[in-house]
Amino acid sequence: MTLYEEILALIEVKDVVGLKNLLATTEELEFLDAFYDLSDEAQVITFRLLTKSKALSIFEELDTDEQQNLLRSFTGARAIELINEMAPDDRVKLLDEMPAGVAQKLIVSLSKDERAVTNSLMGYKPETAGRIMTPEYISLRKNMTAAQALEKVRKQAKDKETIYTLFVTDDRKKLEGVLALKELIVADVDSKIEDIMSKKPISVFTDTDQEEVARTLQELDILAIPVVDREELLVGIVTIDDAVDILEEEATEDILDQAGLADITGNESDRSEVLIKGNLWQIWKVRMPFLLATMIIGLLIGFVVGGFEDILEATAAAMFMPLVMGMGGNVGTQSSTVFARGVVLGHIQIRHFFKHFMKEIWIGFSIGAIVGILSGVVAAIWIDVGLGIALALAMIITMTIAALLGFLVPYILIKLNVDQAAGSAPIITTLKDLVALVIYFVCVSLFLGLM
């Protein structure tokens, strides 16, 4: 059994002791892989059974959304405990993503020292070294001996984010050098730190852009880089794990920007907030225009049906109207969903829209051909060969056009800077219904000789 299956099995039989023992012997990375696949309820259960140290370590590795979900499920005391024990830079990143009121309550609940550190970090501009740095580093004095320095490292190691890179400062905390833990360990115990440290270390300022900081870490191939203020006083460090996260985020933003989607994602977020949290008038302004437009198209559909009234009375064509309209609607919905998800995830690039568009038309045609021929055969055997041919041809054309509309309509709305989330579905549905009925009636008229 996989760890995921073992966890579910133990939860199912309510074996709390067995689950706690299992989690105690599970590696953190293995647990994280299983954790993301668990339901919200199972996540809460397993997380509460972790040891305190393992829970904190894993919590800091989770995505911000997952962290917030867990915090909502805890008691106030447990949430405060977790926030209080997080590394300051990770804490600031989480608080940045939380509603302002909730974040402020959590900041107030921190211990005096942790609150001071958090407020200090949050005072720097977003996406700068000051905002992502951590003050949890080990600093040494240059007049220390290697033995004294090692003793300090032993005492402080448990509470610091990294001990592999050590920083040397003077009495004012001005940065004077940097020292690798390995160099300290192999040095003579009576050696002075100033004799074994690297002088004039590369550092960044608190207002240096976070991407520049991350790239500097990457290019120098070092584990941590010191952050100094304008007086060159050491105020924090940025570690390589933070740099990796930043480079991933920046790469994603660059991809969206190159695809012409950076503004789209921001607009979509704003529109989503209006549709969910806005007042009635704001929601009406977004949704009503599309519904009124589709109402007019719906009236046209009524006129189309009325114009082919003789065909409906003379044949069994009415039996298959729901099939033609329904299958077209299904394909249109699938296509619009594929487009929306592809745009958000960056799999569909707007500047290469035509390539994706032509592929989707081919997919719609191929699906329509399979479903249309099968439906046509049934209609031919059951009712009439002419009606079967008309039905098959109508479904092929309708499903191809539905796939076309599923991509084209949201694309046009995005280009017009109109809310495609509220407008795509009603426009696609009503246009598809109108086109489907016209095509179906024309095919029936042609193959049954009723025109």
C-alpha angles and dihedrals in degrees: 000000000000119000089253091055092045091052092049092047093052092046090049092057091037093238097162095168093050092048092049091051091048093052092047091060097041122103115241096240092049090050092049091054090055095038096066091055094053123098118254091258093049091048091056093047095050095042092053090055095054120104114261095252094045092046092055093045092050093042091059090053095053124099114262091250091054091048091053092048091053094046091054090056096051130083115258092256094052093048092050091049092054094046091047093053098045121107107267095241092050089046092053091049090053094045090050089061096047127087110274094243094051092045092051092051091051092048091052090051093056122103115268094257095045092046090053092051093046094048089048092054093044089054091071123085116269117264094022132116090254091059096050101036124105124219090210101105135117117249124192135194118241093231092059120108121237089251092054091046092051090051090053091049091052092051097047103032096095094057099044129087094225135008099177092087118045126193128216121213138169125239091281090052092251109158111249106159151345131232134191116228089233091058091050093050095051094043122102109269091237095049117119117240091231089061096053103033126096108248125220096020120198111259140169131225124246091250095049112124111261093232091055089050092050093049091049090054090048095048094046091044092222132143098230140007125208121242118212136182124235090279088055092246113152110247103161149327136247115220129212094250089060089048092054091052091049094049090051092050093046092048090053091049091049091052092050091046093050089050090051092247104113093092091040094058091049093048092047090054092051093047093047090054091051093049092049104033103021126106123259095268093051091050092047091053090057101040108029099066091059093046093048090050091050090047088060090049088048090057089052088054088056091053090049092053090047091051091056095044092121091057092051091051095046099046144031089250093119090068093070100040093094090049094053093045095042097050091046089052092050093053092045091052092048092050095048090048091050090049095048094048092044092052094048093048093044094244091119116053115203092217088058093043095125092060092051090042094055092047091052091050089053090048091050091049094049093048090045091051093054096044093038095052092047092049091044092053091052092048092047093052095041102040120358139331092232091052090048092054091046091050094048094049093045093051093048092052094040096050091047091052091045090056089047092052092046090064101028101051098054089042092055091045091052091050090050089048090239123143103268093183092065097034109039101070100049093042094047093045097050096040090049092049092051094047093043094054094046092049093045095049092046091051092047090049092050099046097038094043095237099133 
